[in-house]
Amino acid sequence: MSTYERLRLAIERKERAVLLTVVEGDDLGAKLLVVESEEPLGDAPLELGALADGARTGLVELEGRKVFVDVFGPPPKLVIVGAVDVAESLCVLAQRLGWRTVVADTRARLATRERIPSADELVVGWPDEALAEIGLDADSAVVVLTHDEKLDTPALVAALQSPAFYIGALGSRRAQTARRERLLELGVSEDALARLSGPCGLDLGASTPAETALSILSEAVAVKAGRSGGRLAESSGRIHAGR
């Protein structure tokens, strides 16, 4: 099977695939296709396959070569724990970005289409079990909105054990300190805990559910792009991140 035939198949199956093309340096024009759980395919050096891990579309350099990285795959998935007002606002905004949305809650009376009409999927179950059912990958963002220790803790333990690119939780600074202490006591490492954004969101002065959702989703987008989320007027870097 040729590189392009396999890429077409990956797109049809909605598999994550990364096409690497040498655009400057040795092996000019050579290509390497990396599909998850498969051997790389193509005529470019196999060491270029390392660029596929966590890659974003754009131009990168490796060992004197310039390589264009083109990432294909399903859209990011926003997983929300807690069927509250902010959850619906998050789903509305995330869908405008083309993201898939899933809302999980232990309470069937809250995880309903009447309350959360914009979610692509609703899951009723205990947080860790629900996240296992949903499945978290490197294209997943997790936001915990429950404000309940019994629910927050298992949700965050499960999320921090996953490769999700963003993990956030609402709550006051005091609540965040207590939450981190509980997670450490449960054996979550400092390195893993560093991935937790809490209080989650950018400092927009948000007060309404819609503004809070905008703050949280803005941070998730910035993290996915490897950006700090600061003001563009105060930044000297490129305005647009590679996609």
VENMO-V709838 format. One record per pair of residues at least 6 apart in sequence whose ideal C-beta (glycine too) atoms are under 8 Angstrom apart, sorted by the first residue. I is the first residue (numbers start at 0). J is the second residue. If there is no record, write none. Layout:
BEGIN
i->(I I)
j->(J J)
END
This chain:
BEGIN
i->(0 0 2 2 2 2 2 5 5 5 5 6 6 6 6 9 9 9 9 9 10 10 13 13 14 14 14 15 15 15 15 15 15 15 16 16 16 16 16 16 16 17 17 17 17 17 17 17 17 17 18 18 18 18 18 18 18 19 19 19 19 19 19 19 19 19 19 19 19 19 19 20 20 20 20 20 20 20 21 21 21 21 21 21 21 21 21 22 22 22 22 23 23 24 24 24 25 25 26 26 26 26 29 29 29 29 30 30 30 31 31 31 31 31 31 31 31 31 32 32 32 33 33 33 34 39 39 46 46 47 47 47 49 50 50 50 50 51 53 54 54 55 55 55 55 55 55 55 55 56 56 56 56 56 57 57 57 57 57 58 58 58 58 58 59 59 59 60 68 70 72 73 73 74 74 74 74 75 75 75 75 75 75 75 75 76 76 76 76 76 76 76 76 76 77 77 77 77 77 77 77 77 77 77 77 77 78 78 78 78 78 78 78 78 78 78 79 79 79 79 79 79 79 79 79 79 79 80 80 80 80 80 80 80 80 80 80 80 80 81 81 81 81 81 81 81 81 82 82 82 82 82 82 82 82 82 82 83 83 83 84 85 85 85 85 85 85 86 86 86 86 87 87 87 87 87 87 88 88 88 88 88 89 89 89 89 89 90 90 90 90 90 90 91 91 91 92 92 92 92 93 93 94 94 94 96 96 98 99 99 100 100 100 100 101 101 101 101 101 101 102 102 102 102 102 102 103 103 103 103 103 103 103 103 103 104 104 104 104 104 105 105 105 105 105 106 107 110 110 110 111 112 115 120 122 122 122 123 124 125 126 126 126 126 126 126 126 127 127 127 127 130 130 130 130 130 131 135 135 135 135 135 135 136 136 136 137 137 137 138 139 139 139 139 140 140 140 140 140 140 140 141 141 141 141 141 141 141 142 142 142 142 142 142 143 143 143 143 143 143 143 143 143 144 144 145 145 146 146 146 148 148 151 151 151 152 152 152 152 155 155 155 155 155 155 156 156 156 158 159 159 159 159 159 159 159 160 164 164 165 165 165 165 165 166 166 166 167 167 167 167 167 167 167 167 168 168 168 168 168 168 168 169 169 169 169 170 170 170 171 172 175 175 178 179 179 179 182 182 183 183 196 196 199 199 200 200 200 200 200 201 201 201 201 201 202 203 203 203 203 204 205 205 205 217 218 221 221 222 224 225 226 231)
j->(8 40 18 30 32 40 41 16 32 34 40 16 18 32 71 15 16 34 71 72 16 71 72 73 34 35 72 34 35 70 71 72 73 138 32 33 34 35 70 71 72 32 33 50 51 54 68 69 70 71 30 31 32 33 68 69 71 30 31 32 33 41 43 47 48 50 51 66 67 68 69 28 29 30 43 66 67 69 27 28 29 30 43 47 64 65 66 58 65 66 67 64 65 63 64 65 63 64 42 43 44 64 41 42 43 44 41 42 43 39 40 41 42 43 44 45 47 48 39 40 41 39 48 51 40 45 48 61 62 61 64 66 61 59 61 66 68 68 137 68 70 68 70 223 224 225 240 241 242 68 69 70 241 242 67 68 240 241 242 65 66 67 68 241 65 66 68 66 241 242 138 99 138 97 98 99 138 96 98 99 138 139 140 164 223 98 99 100 101 133 136 138 139 140 89 90 93 98 99 100 101 139 140 142 216 219 101 103 130 133 135 139 140 141 142 163 86 89 90 100 101 102 103 118 141 142 144 103 104 126 129 130 141 142 143 144 145 150 154 102 103 104 143 144 145 146 150 102 103 104 106 109 110 111 114 115 121 109 144 145 208 144 169 208 211 212 215 102 115 118 144 114 115 116 117 118 208 208 209 211 212 213 100 142 212 215 216 100 102 115 117 118 119 117 209 212 209 212 213 216 100 216 100 117 119 216 220 140 119 120 117 118 119 120 118 119 120 121 122 133 110 115 118 120 121 122 110 121 122 123 124 126 129 130 133 110 121 122 123 145 123 124 125 126 150 123 123 121 122 123 121 121 121 133 129 132 133 129 132 153 143 145 150 151 153 154 157 153 154 156 157 141 154 157 158 161 157 141 157 158 161 162 163 161 162 163 162 163 164 164 161 162 163 164 163 164 165 166 167 219 223 154 158 161 163 165 166 167 167 168 169 199 215 219 150 151 154 155 158 166 167 168 169 168 169 151 154 169 170 174 178 181 168 170 178 178 181 182 185 166 168 178 182 187 195 182 185 187 166 166 182 187 191 192 194 195 191 222 223 196 218 219 222 223 194 195 196 195 196 197 199 200 215 218 219 175 178 195 196 197 198 199 197 198 199 211 178 197 198 198 198 197 198 197 192 195 197 192 195 189 192 218 222 215 218 211 214 215 217 218 214 217 218 221 228 214 210 213 214 217 210 211 213 214 228 228 227 228 228 240 240 240 238)
END
